[in-house]
Amino acid sequence: MARFQVRRFRHRWKGRLARLNPSSRACREMSVVLRANPFPPVKFSPCHPRYDWSISADNMAVCQNVLFSGKAPEDDEFDHPAGASLARYLETKLSQSGWQTSHFDNWRDCGWSILCSRNSSKLMIAFGKVRGENWLLQISPESIPSFLSRFFGRSASATEEDVLLLAKDTDGILHTMEALGDFKWRWDGFPSDQTSTSVPTAPVTRR
C-alpha cells in the first residue's frame, strides 16, 4: 500500500511539473489540434488564448503560427502523414537559405517537423494537415524552459527575433509553391481573419 501511494504521489507531481513546462504543453496541445476534426476554431497550443504567459520564457512571444491552404504534391517515399513532400521542400530550401536543418521527421504521427539552427539559436518547425486542404504550421524555439529551469537561469533556445527570421524565410519559401495560398500568420494564437496578417510581423510588446 505504501509503495502504491508513493507511485501515486510521484505521478501526480510529475504531471503538475509537466504543466509548468511551456514546451511540453505546446507539443501536446498542437498534436491534439492536428488530430481534431472538424477544424478547430480556437484550441491551439502555445497559442491557446488562455495560455498562461506568466510561465513563458521571459514573457516573450513564443511562436509564429501560419494557417494556409493548398494541395501538396504526393511524396514518392511517404504517404502518411500527409505533407512529406512539403517537409522535404522546406528542408532543402531552408538549408539553401543558410539554416542548418535536420532531416525532416514524423511528428507524433500527425505531421512533420524540421529542426533548424543558426549560430547558437535552435528552433523547430512543425506542421500538419488539419482538414481538407488546410495546413497549420508552427515555428518556435526547440526548447522553452519551465518555471523551475528559468529560476536557475536557463533561457529559451531562440529569441523572438530568431523566430521571426525563420518565419520570414519560411513564408518566402511557401510562396514559391503556386499551389499554396491564403496565408494567415499570428503570434501565439490560432490564426483567423480577424487576428492574423498575410506575412510574419514583429510581435506586439508585452508589458
N, C-alpha and C positions, 0 to 999 in steps of 0.2 A: 504493500500500500504506500509506504514512504517513497519507494522508487518511482511509482506511478505519479505521485504528487510532485516530485522533483522534475520529472519529464514535462508534466503539465505546466509547471512554473517556467521552465526554460522555453517551451514552445510559445507561451503567452508573451514573454518578454522579447523573444526573437521576432515575433510578429509586430510588436509595438515599435521596436527599433527599426524594422524594415519600413514602417510607415513614416519614419523620420528621414528616410533616405530619398531625396527627390529623384535620383537616377532610377532606382528600382521602381518607384511609383510610376515614373514616366513610361518605362518599358511595359509594365504590367497593364496600364490603362490604355496605352496605344494598341497593344495586341488585342484588347477587348474590342476596341473600336474597329479594327480591321476585320475582325471576325463577325461584327454585328451586321444584321440585316433586319429591317431596312436601314437605309442611310441614316446615321445618327445626326440629329440636329444640333446637339450641344456636346455630348460627352466626348472629351478628348483629353488626353493625358497631361503632360507637363503643363498643359494648356487648358486644363479644366477651369471654367470660370470661378469655381470655388476653391481653386488650388491655394494652399496656404503659403504665401510668399515669404512669411517670416522664417521659413525653413529653407529657402532657396539660397544659393551661394551669393553672399554679399548683396542680397536684394537685387541682383542683376536680372535682366531679361535672359531667359534660358534658351529658348528655341525659336526657330523660324519654321513655320508650317505653311505648306502650299497645297491647295486643292486645285486639281486640273482635270481635264477630260481628254479623251482621245484613245485610239486603238494602237497598242504597242505591237510591233511585228512579232510573229511567233519565233521562239528560240529553237535552234537546232538541237540543243542539249537538254534543256529543262522545260517541262510543260507545267510544272507545279512547284511553287506558287506562280501565279501569273506575274509577268514583268521581268523575267530573266534577261530578255534582250535589252530592255531599258537599263537594267542594272549594269549589264556588260558595256553598254554605250557610255553611261555616266562614268564608269571606272576608267575607261580608255581616255575620254575627253578631259576628265579632271587631271589625270596623270600628265596629259599634254599641256595642261594649264599651269603646271608647276606644283601640284599637290602630290604628296606621296600617298598612294592608296593601297589598301589591302585588296585581295581578290574578293569580289562580291560573295556574300554568304547568305544562306537561307536564314531568314529572321523569324523565329518562332512558328515556322511552317505556315505563315500567312503573308509573307512579304520578303523583301530583300534588304540587306544592309551593306554599307561600304564604310570602312574606317578610313579617315583622311587625316593627314598631318602635314604641318608646315612649321619649320623651326621647332619650337617647344610646344606648339598647340596640337591637341588631339581632339578630333571631332568624329561624329557618326552621322551618316545619312541612313534613314530607314524609311521604307515606303511600301505601299501595297495597294491593291485594288479594293475599293470599298463597296461599290455597287455599279453594275453595268460597266460603263467605260470611264468611271470616275476613279481618280487616284488621289491618295493622300501621302504626302512626303514630309518628313520632319528632319531638320538639321539641328543638332545640339552638341554640347560638349560630350566627349566619350564618357567622362565620369564627372559627377557632381557630388561634392562632399556632403555627408549627412551633418546634422547639427553637432554631433559629438566630434566628428572629424574637423569641422571648422573651428571648434573650440581649441583644438590642438594645432591650428594653423594651416590646415590643408585648404586648397582652393580648387575651383573648377579647372578642368584640363584645357579650357579655351575661354576666351573673353567674348563679350558681346560683339566686339569688332571682328574677331575671328569668325564667329557665326555668320555675321552679316557678309563678310568677304566670301565665304564659301557659298552662301545663299545667292549672291550676285553671280558668281561663276556658274552655279548650278542652273540658275534662271536662264543665263545666256545659252547654256548647252541645251536645255529643254526647248528653247525657242528655235533651235536649228532643226527640230523634228517637226515637220509640217503637219503631221497627224495629230499633234497635241495642241491644246489651246485653252482658253477661258481660265487663265491663271489667277488665283486668289491667294495672296500672301498675308500672313499675320504673325505677329509675335505672340507667343504664349497664349494661344487661344484657337478655337476652331474657326477657320476662315469662313466668312459669309459675305454676302453682297454689301452688308452694312458696315462690316468691321475689317475689311481687307483692302489691300492695294494691289495693283496689277504687277508691281515689281517690288523686290525687297527694299525696305527703307529702314533708317536708323530707328531704334526703339525710343519711345517717349520716356523721358527721365522720370524715375520713380522717386518719391520723397518719403 
